[in-house]
Structure formats: structure tokens, C-alpha cells
Amino acid sequence: MGSSTSDVLSSSSRKELLSWLSTLNQENSHLDAQEIRAPETGTWILWDEAFQKWYKSRSLPEQSVLLCVGEPGVGKTIVT
């Protein structure tokens, strides 16, 4: 699907960016979420018409952002 943030930023720049965004340990949060994630969770979004339109319209993948906004605990980490 293109370059991810971790592909574009150096390890130290990525850690600096993440610590600026939040004081939470993002890596541990991600690992915890991966452990409880059910297989195929969130794959529906790949076939959603709005996602497909966004994905196909990107001219430069590294400049494209898909932002999931919502209150804490509503399921942004583990999209169901």
C-alpha cells in the first residue's frame, strides 16, 4: 500500500514524533492491540468505496494521510 511512517522516518525521528504526539508508549500499545486482534479485523475497510476512492486518488503515497478520529475507547486502535 505504499510507504508507512516507519519506512519514511528514521527510528530516532519516529520515536521523537511519537513522544511528541503522546506520552503513551505507542509501541507497547500497538503490541497489546495486536495480541487481542482477531484475524481479518478491519479488512472490510480495504473494500469500502470511500477508502478505495481515497487510495486510488493518492498522487504521492508518502504525502497521503488517512486519519481515524474518535473518542477514546471507540475502537480506533482495533477497527472492527
C-alpha positions, 0 to 999 in steps of 0.5 A: 500500500505504499510507504508507512511512517516507519519506512519514511522516518528514521527510528530516532525521528519516529520515536521523537514524533511519537513522544511528541504526539503522546506520552503513551508508549505507542509501541507497547500499545500497538503490541497489546492491540495486536495480541487481542486482534482477531484475524481479518479485523478491519479488512472490510475497510480495504473494500469500502468505496470511500477508502478505495476512492481515497487510495486510488486518488493518492498522487504521492503515497508518502504525502497521503494521510488517512486519519481515524478520529474518535473518542477514546475507547471507540475502537480506533486502535482495533477497527472492527 
